[in-house]
């Protein structure tokens, strides 16, 4: 089953993309590193949100079968 993108997941992915763009446009190494770490954190949050959404779908399915 494919999981539809939720608004929260899409938001995290957009923010990660924005941070990556800011890192590319930065000419200050420390700032570039900061934005890349921030992008990685947003992507990690997106992964966690996707996992939570999958668990919620699974639990909804299990409770409907009872």
N, C-alpha and C positions, 0 to 999 in steps of 0.2 A: 504494500500500500504506500502510495506517495503521500508525503506530508505537505500540506499547503503551507506556504510561507505566512506566518502570522505578522501582524504589525510590529510586535516587539522584536521579532527576529529580523525583519527587514530594517528596522531602525538601527539595530546593532551593526548590521552589515553595511548600511550607509555610513555610519559613523566611522567604521574601520576604513572604508574606502576614502572618506574625507581625510583621515589621519595619514593614510598612505600618500595621498596627493600633496598634503602639506609637507610631508617628509621629502618628497621629490623636489618640491619647490624651495626648500630651505638650503641656504648656503652656509649654515652654521652647524658643524658636526654634532654638537651636543643637542641641538634642537632637532636635528634629523633623527638621532637615536631616540629622543623623547617621543617623537611622533610615531616612530616604528614600534616602540614598546606599547604605546597607547593603542595603536591599531591591533597589535597582537592581543591586548587585553579585551578589546571590543570583539574580536573574533572568538576568543575563548568564551566570552559571555554569550555570544550567539550560539556556540556549540552547546553550552549549558542550557540555554533556553530551548533549543531544538530537542535536546534530550528530555527536558521537563514536559514539553508538549507531547512527545511520543509516549511518555509514561502516562500522562493524563488520558490520551486516546486509548491506550491499552487498558487502563483501569476502568474507563467508561465502558469499554467492550466487555470486560470480565464481569462487571456488576450487572450489566444488562442480561447476561446469560444465566444469572442465578435465579 
